[in-house]
Amino acid sequence: MKEKNKKFYFDTYAIIEIGKKNPSYEQYKNSVEMLINKLNLLELSVFLLRESKESEINDKFKELSRFNVDYDDEILIKAAKMKHKFSNKRPSFIDCIGYQLAKKHNAKFLTGDDFFKDKENVEFVK
């Protein structure tokens, strides 16, 4: 990341890595505009349940819901087309929706998911 105050759509992968204190994601904790969707919070909740951290779910919803951007029919149609186009690589619907929301809101899609490594409009961080 070169400039401060950039806008990023945080994939669930990025949210989890920040929670794990991955140093590669440190620069995204401040001075960036964060966008997510509540579907990312759904995925985060499943992760927290797997990690036996159910008690953190409500706090994460309260902390991150303010960054929520909703999707509309157009986003869902674009996400469906993306999912179909790359069906051999099996991207999740939630990731396809997030990627399309990032584009709609002129934000970079922040992720470490290998599926997105070479896609346009992606800030790929491991």
N, CA, C and O atoms as a GROMACS GRO file, in nm:
protein
  504
    1MET      N    1   0.085  -0.118   0.000
    1MET     CA    2   0.000   0.000   0.000
    1MET      C    3   0.089   0.123   0.000
    1MET      O    4   0.177   0.137   0.085
    2LYS      N    5   0.066   0.210  -0.094
    2LYS     CA    6   0.152   0.327  -0.110
    2LYS      C    7   0.096   0.452  -0.041
    2LYS      O    8   0.169   0.522   0.029
    3GLU      N    9  -0.032   0.479  -0.061
    3GLU     CA   10  -0.090   0.604  -0.011
    3GLU      C   11  -0.176   0.579   0.113
    3GLU      O   12  -0.231   0.471   0.132
    4LYS      N   13  -0.186   0.682   0.194
    4LYS     CA   14  -0.276   0.673   0.309
    4LYS      C   15  -0.417   0.713   0.265
    4LYS      O   16  -0.436   0.769   0.157
    5ASN      N   17  -0.513   0.685   0.350
    5ASN     CA   18  -0.653   0.720   0.326
    5ASN      C   19  -0.710   0.655   0.201
    5ASN      O   20  -0.793   0.715   0.133
    6LYS      N   21  -0.668   0.536   0.171
    6LYS     CA   22  -0.726   0.462   0.060
    6LYS      C   23  -0.847   0.384   0.109
    6LYS      O   24  -0.863   0.359   0.228
    7LYS      N   25  -0.932   0.347   0.013
    7LYS     CA   26  -1.053   0.273   0.045
    7LYS      C   27  -1.032   0.126   0.008
    7LYS      O   28  -0.989   0.094  -0.103
    8PHE      N   29  -1.064   0.037   0.104
    8PHE     CA   30  -1.049  -0.106   0.083
    8PHE      C   31  -1.174  -0.179   0.127
    8PHE      O   32  -1.235  -0.147   0.229
    9TYR      N   33  -1.212  -0.278   0.047
    9TYR     CA   34  -1.315  -0.372   0.088
    9TYR      C   35  -1.240  -0.489   0.151
    9TYR      O   36  -1.163  -0.558   0.084
   10PHE      N   37  -1.262  -0.512   0.279
   10PHE     CA   38  -1.193  -0.617   0.354
   10PHE      C   39  -1.265  -0.750   0.337
   10PHE      O   40  -1.376  -0.769   0.387
   11ASP      N   41  -1.201  -0.843   0.266
   11ASP     CA   42  -1.250  -0.979   0.258
   11ASP      C   43  -1.240  -1.039   0.398
   11ASP      O   44  -1.163  -0.991   0.482
   12THR      N   45  -1.316  -1.144   0.424
   12THR     CA   46  -1.311  -1.210   0.554
   12THR      C   47  -1.168  -1.256   0.585
   12THR      O   48  -1.125  -1.252   0.700
   13TYR      N   49  -1.096  -1.299   0.484
   13TYR     CA   50  -0.957  -1.340   0.501
   13TYR      C   51  -0.877  -1.227   0.568
   13TYR      O   52  -0.803  -1.251   0.664
   14ALA      N   53  -0.894  -1.106   0.517
   14ALA     CA   54  -0.821  -0.990   0.571
   14ALA      C   55  -0.863  -0.962   0.716
   14ALA      O   56  -0.778  -0.933   0.801
   15ILE      N   57  -0.991  -0.970   0.744
   15ILE     CA   58  -1.039  -0.946   0.880
   15ILE      C   59  -0.978  -1.047   0.977
   15ILE      O   60  -0.936  -1.011   1.087
   16ILE      N   61  -0.974  -1.172   0.937
   16ILE     CA   62  -0.918  -1.277   1.022
   16ILE      C   63  -0.768  -1.255   1.043
   16ILE      O   64  -0.718  -1.269   1.155
   17GLU      N   65  -0.697  -1.220   0.937
   17GLU     CA   66  -0.552  -1.198   0.949
   17GLU      C   67  -0.520  -1.079   1.040
   17GLU      O   68  -0.422  -1.082   1.114
   18ILE      N   69  -0.602  -0.977   1.035
   18ILE     CA   70  -0.583  -0.863   1.126
   18ILE      C   71  -0.605  -0.909   1.269
   18ILE      O   72  -0.531  -0.872   1.360
   19GLY      N   73  -0.709  -0.991   1.290
   19GLY     CA   74  -0.736  -1.045   1.422
   19GLY      C   75  -0.623  -1.133   1.474
   19GLY      O   76  -0.598  -1.138   1.595
   20LYS      N   77  -0.554  -1.201   1.383
   20LYS     CA   78  -0.440  -1.285   1.420
   20LYS      C   79  -0.312  -1.204   1.435
   20LYS      O   80  -0.206  -1.259   1.467
   21LYS      N   81  -0.322  -1.073   1.413
   21LYS     CA   82  -0.208  -0.981   1.423
   21LYS      C   83  -0.098  -1.013   1.321
   21LYS      O   84   0.021  -1.001   1.351
   22ASN      N   85  -0.139  -1.054   1.201
   22ASN     CA   86  -0.045  -1.077   1.092
   22ASN      C   87   0.022  -0.944   1.058
   22ASN      O   88  -0.046  -0.849   1.022
   23PRO      N   89   0.155  -0.935   1.071
   23PRO     CA   90   0.223  -0.807   1.046
   23PRO      C   91   0.204  -0.753   0.904
   23PRO      O   92   0.215  -0.632   0.883
   24SER      N   93   0.177  -0.838   0.809
   24SER     CA   94   0.155  -0.793   0.672
   24SER      C   95   0.029  -0.708   0.659
   24SER      O   96   0.015  -0.631   0.564
   25TYR      N   97  -0.063  -0.723   0.753
   25TYR     CA   98  -0.189  -0.648   0.750
   25TYR      C   99  -0.189  -0.527   0.843
   25TYR      O  100  -0.287  -0.452   0.849
   26GLU      N  101  -0.081  -0.507   0.915
   26GLU     CA  102  -0.074  -0.397   1.012
   26GLU      C  103  -0.105  -0.262   0.948
   26GLU      O  104  -0.176  -0.180   1.007
   27GLN      N  105  -0.053  -0.239   0.829
   27GLN     CA  106  -0.071  -0.109   0.762
   27GLN      C  107  -0.216  -0.080   0.724
   27GLN      O  108  -0.250   0.034   0.691
   28TYR      N  109  -0.303  -0.181   0.727
   28TYR     CA  110  -0.443  -0.162   0.688
   28TYR      C  111  -0.534  -0.134   0.806
   28TYR      O  112  -0.654  -0.113   0.790
   29LYS      N  113  -0.477  -0.134   0.926
   29LYS     CA  114  -0.558  -0.112   1.046
   29LYS      C  115  -0.592   0.035   1.066
   29LYS      O  116  -0.693   0.067   1.129
   30ASN      N  117  -0.511   0.124   1.014
   30ASN     CA  118  -0.531   0.268   1.033
   30ASN      C  119  -0.518   0.340   0.899
   30ASN      O  120  -0.456   0.288   0.806
   31SER      N  121  -0.574   0.456   0.892
   31SER     CA  122  -0.560   0.544   0.776
   31SER      C  123  -0.614   0.485   0.646
   31SER      O  124  -0.570   0.523   0.538
   32VAL      N  125  -0.708   0.393   0.656
   32VAL     CA  126  -0.776   0.344   0.537
   32VAL      C  127  -0.926   0.344   0.566
   32VAL      O  128  -0.969   0.329   0.680
   33GLU      N  129  -1.002   0.361   0.460
   33GLU     CA  130  -1.147   0.350   0.474
   33GLU      C  131  -1.184   0.203   0.453
   33GLU      O  132  -1.151   0.145   0.350
   34MET      N  133  -1.250   0.145   0.550
   34MET     CA  134  -1.285   0.003   0.549
   34MET      C  135  -1.429  -0.016   0.505
   34MET      O  136  -1.519   0.053   0.552
   35LEU      N  137  -1.449  -0.110   0.413
   35LEU     CA  138  -1.582  -0.151   0.372
   35LEU      C  139  -1.591  -0.303   0.391
   35LEU      O  140  -1.496  -0.375   0.365
   36ILE      N  141  -1.706  -0.348   0.436
   36ILE     CA  142  -1.734  -0.492   0.445
   36ILE      C  143  -1.882  -0.510   0.415
   36ILE      O  144  -1.954  -0.413   0.390
   37ASN      N  145  -1.927  -0.633   0.418
   37ASN     CA  146  -2.068  -0.664   0.408
   37ASN      C  147  -2.101  -0.758   0.523
   37ASN      O  148  -2.013  -0.830   0.571
   38LYS      N  149  -2.223  -0.759   0.566
   38LYS     CA  150  -2.259  -0.846   0.678
   38LYS      C  151  -2.238  -0.994   0.646
   38LYS      O  152  -2.226  -1.075   0.738
   39LEU      N  153  -2.231  -1.029   0.520
   39LEU     CA  154  -2.200  -1.167   0.484
   39LEU      C  155  -2.057  -1.202   0.529
   39LEU      O  156  -2.029  -1.318   0.562
   40ASN      N  157  -1.967  -1.102   0.530
   40ASN     CA  158  -1.833  -1.126   0.582
   40ASN      C  159  -1.839  -1.154   0.732
   40ASN      O  160  -1.761  -1.234   0.784
   41LEU      N  161  -1.932  -1.088   0.800
   41LEU     CA  162  -1.948  -1.114   0.943
   41LEU      C  163  -2.004  -1.253   0.967
   41LEU      O  164  -1.973  -1.317   1.068
   42LEU      N  165  -2.086  -1.299   0.875
   42LEU     CA  166  -2.134  -1.437   0.881
   42LEU      C  167  -2.016  -1.534   0.872
   42LEU      O  168  -2.005  -1.627   0.953
   43GLU      N  169  -1.929  -1.513   0.774
   43GLU     CA  170  -1.811  -1.599   0.760
   43GLU      C  171  -1.720  -1.589   0.881
   43GLU      O  172  -1.666  -1.689   0.928
   44LEU      N  173  -1.702  -1.467   0.932
   44LEU     CA  174  -1.618  -1.447   1.050
   44LEU      C  175  -1.677  -1.522   1.170
   44LEU      O  176  -1.602  -1.579   1.250
   45SER      N  177  -1.808  -1.522   1.182
   45SER     CA  178  -1.874  -1.593   1.292
   45SER      C  179  -1.846  -1.742   1.286
   45SER      O  180  -1.819  -1.805   1.388
   46VAL      N  181  -1.851  -1.798   1.166
   46VAL     CA  182  -1.822  -1.942   1.151
   46VAL      C  183  -1.677  -1.969   1.191
   46VAL      O  184  -1.648  -2.068   1.257
   47PHE      N  185  -1.586  -1.880   1.150
   47PHE     CA  186  -1.445  -1.895   1.188
   47PHE      C  187  -1.430  -1.890   1.340
   47PHE      O  188  -1.360  -1.974   1.398
   48LEU      N  189  -1.496  -1.794   1.405
   48LEU     CA  190  -1.486  -1.781   1.550
   48LEU      C  191  -1.544  -1.904   1.621
   48LEU      O  192  -1.491  -1.948   1.723
   49LEU      N  193  -1.651  -1.958   1.568
   49LEU     CA  194  -1.708  -2.081   1.625
   49LEU      C  195  -1.609  -2.196   1.613
   49LEU      O  196  -1.590  -2.274   1.707
   50ARG      N  197  -1.545  -2.208   1.496
   50ARG     CA  198  -1.444  -2.314   1.477
   50ARG      C  199  -1.327  -2.299   1.573
   50ARG      O  200  -1.268  -2.398   1.615
   51GLU      N  201  -1.295  -2.176   1.607
   51GLU     CA  202  -1.183  -2.146   1.696
   51GLU      C  203  -1.225  -2.144   1.843
   51GLU      O  204  -1.147  -2.104   1.929
   52SER      N  205  -1.346  -2.187   1.872
   52SER     CA  206  -1.402  -2.187   2.008
   52SER      C  207  -1.402  -2.047   2.070
   52SER      O  208  -1.368  -2.029   2.187
   53LYS      N  209  -1.439  -1.947   1.988
   53LYS     CA  210  -1.444  -1.808   2.034
   53LYS      C  211  -1.584  -1.749   2.014
   53LYS      O  212  -1.599  -1.634   1.975
   54GLU      N  213  -1.684  -1.830   2.042
   54GLU     CA  214  -1.823  -1.786   2.024
   54GLU      C  215  -1.852  -1.658   2.101
   54GLU      O  216  -1.933  -1.576   2.056
   55SER      N  217  -1.789  -1.640   2.214
   55SER     CA  218  -1.814  -1.523   2.297
   55SER      C  219  -1.773  -1.392   2.229
   55SER      O  220  -1.814  -1.284   2.273
   56GLU      N  221  -1.694  -1.398   2.123
   56GLU     CA  222  -1.648  -1.277   2.053
   56GLU      C  223  -1.742  -1.233   1.941
   56GLU      O  224  -1.727  -1.123   1.888
   57ILE      N  225  -1.837  -1.317   1.904
   57ILE     CA  226  -1.919  -1.289   1.785
   57ILE      C  227  -1.998  -1.159   1.800
   57ILE      O  228  -1.992  -1.075   1.710
   58ASN      N  229  -2.070  -1.140   1.908
   58ASN     CA  230  -2.151  -1.019   1.924
   58ASN      C  231  -2.065  -0.893   1.920
   58ASN      O  232  -2.104  -0.793   1.859
   59ASP      N  233  -1.950  -0.897   1.985
   59ASP     CA  234  -1.861  -0.781   1.985
   59ASP      C  235  -1.810  -0.749   1.844
   59ASP      O  236  -1.800  -0.633   1.807
   60LYS      N  237  -1.778  -0.853   1.767
   60LYS     CA  238  -1.731  -0.831   1.629
   60LYS      C  239  -1.840  -0.769   1.543
   60LYS      O  240  -1.813  -0.682   1.462
   61PHE      N  241  -1.964  -0.815   1.562
   61PHE     CA  242  -2.075  -0.755   1.487
   61PHE      C  243  -2.089  -0.607   1.524
   61PHE      O  244  -2.104  -0.522   1.436
   62LYS      N  245  -2.085  -0.576   1.653
   62LYS     CA  246  -2.098  -0.437   1.698
   62LYS      C  247  -1.982  -0.352   1.645
   62LYS      O  248  -2.003  -0.239   1.602
   63GLU      N  249  -1.862  -0.406   1.648
   63GLU     CA  250  -1.742  -0.332   1.607
   63GLU      C  251  -1.740  -0.307   1.456
   63GLU      O  252  -1.701  -0.199   1.411
   64LEU      N  253  -1.780  -0.407   1.377
   64LEU     CA  254  -1.759  -0.400   1.233
   64LEU      C  255  -1.883  -0.364   1.151
   64LEU      O  256  -1.870  -0.329   1.034
   65SER      N  257  -2.002  -0.373   1.208
   65SER     CA  258  -2.125  -0.346   1.131
   65SER      C  259  -2.129  -0.204   1.075
   65SER      O  260  -2.194  -0.182   0.972
   66ARG      N  261  -2.063  -0.112   1.138
   66ARG     CA  262  -2.066   0.027   1.088
   66ARG      C  263  -1.996   0.043   0.953
   66ARG      O  264  -2.012   0.145   0.887
   67PHE      N  265  -1.919  -0.057   0.912
   67PHE     CA  266  -1.848  -0.053   0.784
   67PHE      C  267  -1.927  -0.123   0.673
   67PHE      O  268  -1.880  -0.135   0.560
   68ASN      N  269  -2.048  -0.170   0.707
   68ASN     CA  270  -2.130  -0.247   0.614
   68ASN      C  271  -2.175  -0.165   0.493
   68ASN      O  272  -2.221  -0.052   0.507
   69VAL      N  273  -2.160  -0.225   0.375
   69VAL     CA  274  -2.222  -0.173   0.254
   69VAL      C  275  -2.310  -0.285   0.198
   69VAL      O  276  -2.268  -0.400   0.189
   70ASP      N  277  -2.432  -0.248   0.162
   70ASP     CA  278  -2.527  -0.349   0.115
   70ASP      C  279  -2.513  -0.373  -0.034
   70ASP      O  280  -2.460  -0.290  -0.108
   71TYR      N  281  -2.560  -0.487  -0.075
   71TYR     CA  282  -2.560  -0.523  -0.216
   71TYR      C  283  -2.701  -0.510  -0.271
   71TYR      O  284  -2.799  -0.514  -0.196
   72ASP      N  285  -2.710  -0.493  -0.401
   72ASP     CA  286  -2.839  -0.486  -0.468
   72ASP      C  287  -2.845  -0.595  -0.574
   72ASP      O  288  -2.754  -0.677  -0.585
   73ASP      N  289  -2.952  -0.596  -0.650
   73ASP     CA  290  -2.970  -0.701  -0.752
   73ASP      C  291  -2.855  -0.702  -0.853
   73ASP      O  292  -2.808  -0.808  -0.893
   74GLU      N  293  -2.810  -0.584  -0.893
   74GLU     CA  294  -2.702  -0.574  -0.991
   74GLU      C  295  -2.575  -0.643  -0.940
   74GLU      O  296  -2.508  -0.715  -1.014
   75ILE      N  297  -2.542  -0.621  -0.813
   75ILE     CA  298  -2.424  -0.685  -0.753
   75ILE      C  299  -2.443  -0.836  -0.751
   75ILE      O  300  -2.350  -0.910  -0.783
   76LEU      N  301  -2.562  -0.881  -0.713
   76LEU     CA  302  -2.586  -1.026  -0.708
   76LEU      C  303  -2.574  -1.090  -0.846
   76LEU      O  304  -2.519  -1.200  -0.859
   77ILE      N  305  -2.623  -1.023  -0.949
   77ILE     CA  306  -2.613  -1.076  -1.084
   77ILE      C  307  -2.468  -1.082  -1.129
   77ILE      O  308  -2.424  -1.181  -1.188
   78LYS      N  309  -2.392  -0.975  -1.101
   78LYS     CA  310  -2.249  -0.975  -1.136
   78LYS      C  311  -2.173  -1.083  -1.060
   78LYS      O  312  -2.084  -1.148  -1.115
   79ALA      N  313  -2.208  -1.102  -0.934
   79ALA     CA  314  -2.143  -1.206  -0.852
   79ALA      C  315  -2.175  -1.345  -0.907
   79ALA      O  316  -2.088  -1.432  -0.912
   80ALA      N  317  -2.300  -1.366  -0.949
   80ALA     CA  318  -2.340  -1.495  -1.006
   80ALA      C  319  -2.263  -1.522  -1.135
   80ALA      O  320  -2.218  -1.634  -1.159
   81LYS      N  321  -2.248  -1.420  -1.217
   81LYS     CA  322  -2.172  -1.435  -1.343
   81LYS      C  323  -2.026  -1.467  -1.314
   81LYS      O  324  -1.965  -1.550  -1.382
   82MET      N  325  -1.970  -1.401  -1.213
   82MET     CA  326  -1.831  -1.428  -1.176
   82MET      C  327  -1.815  -1.571  -1.125
   82MET      O  328  -1.723  -1.642  -1.163
   83LYS      N  329  -1.905  -1.611  -1.038
   83LYS     CA  330  -1.902  -1.747  -0.982
   83LYS      C  331  -1.911  -1.850  -1.095
   83LYS      O  332  -1.840  -1.951  -1.094
   84HIS      N  333  -1.997  -1.824  -1.192
   84HIS     CA  334  -2.013  -1.916  -1.304
   84HIS      C  335  -1.888  -1.916  -1.392
   84HIS      O  336  -1.840  -2.022  -1.432
   85LYS      N  337  -1.835  -1.799  -1.422
   85LYS     CA  338  -1.718  -1.788  -1.509
   85LYS      C  339  -1.598  -1.865  -1.452
   85LYS      O  340  -1.522  -1.928  -1.526
   86PHE      N  341  -1.583  -1.860  -1.321
   86PHE     CA  342  -1.469  -1.925  -1.256
   86PHE      C  343  -1.511  -2.050  -1.178
   86PHE      O  344  -1.447  -2.086  -1.079
   87SER      N  345  -1.616  -2.116  -1.223
   87SER     CA  346  -1.671  -2.230  -1.148
   87SER      C  347  -1.567  -2.341  -1.127
   87SER      O  348  -1.576  -2.415  -1.029
   88ASN      N  349  -1.472  -2.353  -1.217
   88ASN     CA  350  -1.367  -2.456  -1.200
   88ASN      C  351  -1.275  -2.426  -1.082
   88ASN      O  352  -1.209  -2.517  -1.031
   89LYS      N  353  -1.271  -2.299  -1.038
   89LYS     CA  354  -1.185  -2.261  -0.924
   89LYS      C  355  -1.264  -2.247  -0.795
   89LYS      O  356  -1.208  -2.225  -0.688
   90ARG      N  357  -1.396  -2.260  -0.806
   90ARG     CA  358  -1.486  -2.263  -0.692
   90ARG      C  359  -1.477  -2.144  -0.594
   90ARG      O  360  -1.465  -2.164  -0.474
   91PRO      N  361  -1.484  -2.021  -0.645
   91PRO     CA  362  -1.488  -1.908  -0.551
   91PRO      C  363  -1.620  -1.910  -0.476
   91PRO      O  364  -1.721  -1.958  -0.528
   92SER      N  365  -1.620  -1.858  -0.355
   92SER     CA  366  -1.745  -1.855  -0.278
   92SER      C  367  -1.834  -1.741  -0.327
   92SER      O  368  -1.786  -1.642  -0.382
   93PHE      N  369  -1.965  -1.757  -0.306
   93PHE     CA  370  -2.057  -1.649  -0.340
   93PHE      C  371  -2.023  -1.523  -0.260
   93PHE      O  372  -2.027  -1.412  -0.314
   94ILE      N  373  -1.989  -1.539  -0.133
   94ILE     CA  374  -1.960  -1.424  -0.048
   94ILE      C  375  -1.839  -1.347  -0.103
   94ILE      O  376  -1.839  -1.224  -0.104
   95ASP      N  377  -1.736  -1.419  -0.147
   95ASP     CA  378  -1.619  -1.353  -0.206
   95ASP      C  379  -1.655  -1.282  -0.336
   95ASP      O  380  -1.608  -1.171  -0.361
   96CYS      N  381  -1.737  -1.346  -0.418
   96CYS     CA  382  -1.777  -1.283  -0.544
   96CYS      C  383  -1.860  -1.156  -0.519
   96CYS      O  384  -1.842  -1.056  -0.589
   97ILE      N  385  -1.947  -1.160  -0.421
   97ILE     CA  386  -2.025  -1.042  -0.384
   97ILE      C  387  -1.932  -0.932  -0.333
   97ILE      O  388  -1.944  -0.817  -0.374
   98GLY      N  389  -1.839  -0.968  -0.245
   98GLY     CA  390  -1.745  -0.869  -0.192
   98GLY      C  391  -1.661  -0.805  -0.300
   98GLY      O  392  -1.639  -0.684  -0.299
   99TYR      N  393  -1.613  -0.886  -0.393
   99TYR     CA  394  -1.531  -0.834  -0.503
   99TYR      C  395  -1.611  -0.734  -0.586
   99TYR      O  396  -1.560  -0.629  -0.624
  100GLN      N  397  -1.736  -0.767  -0.614
  100GLN     CA  398  -1.821  -0.677  -0.692
  100GLN      C  399  -1.854  -0.549  -0.614
  100GLN      O  400  -1.862  -0.441  -0.673
  101LEU      N  401  -1.874  -0.562  -0.484
  101LEU     CA  402  -1.899  -0.443  -0.401
  101LEU      C  403  -1.776  -0.351  -0.400
  101LEU      O  404  -1.790  -0.229  -0.404
  102ALA      N  405  -1.658  -0.410  -0.394
  102ALA     CA  406  -1.536  -0.329  -0.397
  102ALA      C  407  -1.531  -0.247  -0.525
  102ALA      O  408  -1.503  -0.127  -0.521
  103LYS      N  409  -1.559  -0.310  -0.637
  103LYS     CA  410  -1.558  -0.239  -0.765
  103LYS      C  411  -1.662  -0.128  -0.766
  103LYS      O  412  -1.635  -0.016  -0.811
  104LYS      N  413  -1.782  -0.158  -0.718
  104LYS     CA  414  -1.890  -0.058  -0.717
  104LYS      C  415  -1.853   0.065  -0.634
  104LYS      O  416  -1.888   0.178  -0.669
  105HIS      N  417  -1.782   0.043  -0.524
  105HIS     CA  418  -1.749   0.152  -0.432
  105HIS      C  419  -1.608   0.209  -0.455
  105HIS      O  420  -1.554   0.279  -0.370
  106ASN      N  421  -1.550   0.177  -0.571
  106ASN     CA  422  -1.415   0.227  -0.605
  106ASN      C  423  -1.314   0.198  -0.494
  106ASN      O  424  -1.235   0.284  -0.457
  107ALA      N  425  -1.319   0.077  -0.444
  107ALA     CA  426  -1.228   0.033  -0.338
  107ALA      C  427  -1.148  -0.086  -0.389
  107ALA      O  428  -1.193  -0.161  -0.476
  108LYS      N  429  -1.029  -0.103  -0.336
  108LYS     CA  430  -0.951  -0.223  -0.365
  108LYS      C  431  -1.006  -0.337  -0.280
  108LYS      O  432  -1.047  -0.316  -0.166
  109PHE      N  433  -1.005  -0.457  -0.337
  109PHE     CA  434  -1.050  -0.576  -0.265
  109PHE      C  435  -0.928  -0.632  -0.192
  109PHE      O  436  -0.836  -0.684  -0.256
  110LEU      N  437  -0.927  -0.621  -0.060
  110LEU     CA  438  -0.813  -0.662   0.023
  110LEU      C  439  -0.831  -0.807   0.066
  110LEU      O  440  -0.927  -0.840   0.135
  111THR      N  441  -0.738  -0.894   0.024
  111THR     CA  442  -0.749  -1.036   0.055
  111THR      C  443  -0.615  -1.105   0.041
  111THR      O  444  -0.521  -1.050  -0.018
  112GLY      N  445  -0.607  -1.224   0.095
  112GLY     CA  446  -0.492  -1.312   0.074
  112GLY      C  447  -0.538  -1.442   0.012
  112GLY      O  448  -0.461  -1.538   0.003
  113ASP      N  449  -0.663  -1.446  -0.031
  113ASP     CA  450  -0.720  -1.564  -0.095
  113ASP      C  451  -0.654  -1.581  -0.232
  113ASP      O  452  -0.660  -1.493  -0.317
  114ASP      N  453  -0.589  -1.697  -0.252
  114ASP     CA  454  -0.514  -1.723  -0.375
  114ASP      C  455  -0.597  -1.708  -0.502
  114ASP      O  456  -0.542  -1.675  -0.607
  115PHE      N  457  -0.727  -1.731  -0.495
  115PHE     CA  458  -0.812  -1.716  -0.612
  115PHE      C  459  -0.800  -1.576  -0.672
  115PHE      O  460  -0.806  -1.559  -0.793
  116PHE      N  461  -0.782  -1.475  -0.587
  116PHE     CA  462  -0.781  -1.336  -0.631
  116PHE      C  463  -0.641  -1.282  -0.664
  116PHE      O  464  -0.628  -1.166  -0.701
  117LYS      N  465  -0.540  -1.364  -0.650
  117LYS     CA  466  -0.401  -1.318  -0.662
  117LYS      C  467  -0.374  -1.236  -0.788
  117LYS      O  468  -0.307  -1.133  -0.780
  118ASP      N  469  -0.424  -1.278  -0.900
  118ASP     CA  470  -0.395  -1.210  -1.026
  118ASP      C  471  -0.514  -1.134  -1.083
  118ASP      O  472  -0.514  -1.099  -1.201
  119LYS      N  473  -0.615  -1.109  -1.002
  119LYS     CA  474  -0.732  -1.037  -1.050
  119LYS      C  475  -0.708  -0.886  -1.039
  119LYS      O  476  -0.633  -0.838  -0.954
  120GLU      N  477  -0.774  -0.814  -1.128
  120GLU     CA  478  -0.764  -0.667  -1.124
  120GLU      C  479  -0.838  -0.614  -1.001
  120GLU      O  480  -0.928  -0.680  -0.949
  121ASN      N  481  -0.799  -0.497  -0.957
  121ASN     CA  482  -0.861  -0.428  -0.844
  121ASN      C  483  -0.847  -0.502  -0.712
  121ASN      O  484  -0.934  -0.493  -0.626
  122VAL      N  485  -0.737  -0.577  -0.697
  122VAL     CA  486  -0.714  -0.655  -0.577
  122VAL      C  487  -0.584  -0.611  -0.511
  122VAL      O  488  -0.483  -0.591  -0.579
  123GLU      N  489  -0.588  -0.595  -0.380
  123GLU     CA  490  -0.468  -0.576  -0.299
  123GLU      C  491  -0.445  -0.711  -0.233
  123GLU      O  492  -0.510  -0.746  -0.135
  124PHE      N  493  -0.350  -0.787  -0.288
  124PHE     CA  494  -0.326  -0.924  -0.242
  124PHE      C  495  -0.216  -0.923  -0.138
  124PHE      O  496  -0.104  -0.879  -0.165
  125VAL      N  497  -0.248  -0.971  -0.018
  125VAL     CA  498  -0.152  -0.970   0.095
  125VAL      C  499  -0.160  -1.104   0.166
  125VAL      O  500  -0.268  -1.153   0.198
  126LYS      N  501  -0.045  -1.164   0.189
  126LYS     CA  502  -0.039  -1.291   0.264
  126LYS      C  503   0.010  -1.264   0.404
  126LYS      O  504   0.023  -1.357   0.484
   0.00000   0.00000   0.00000
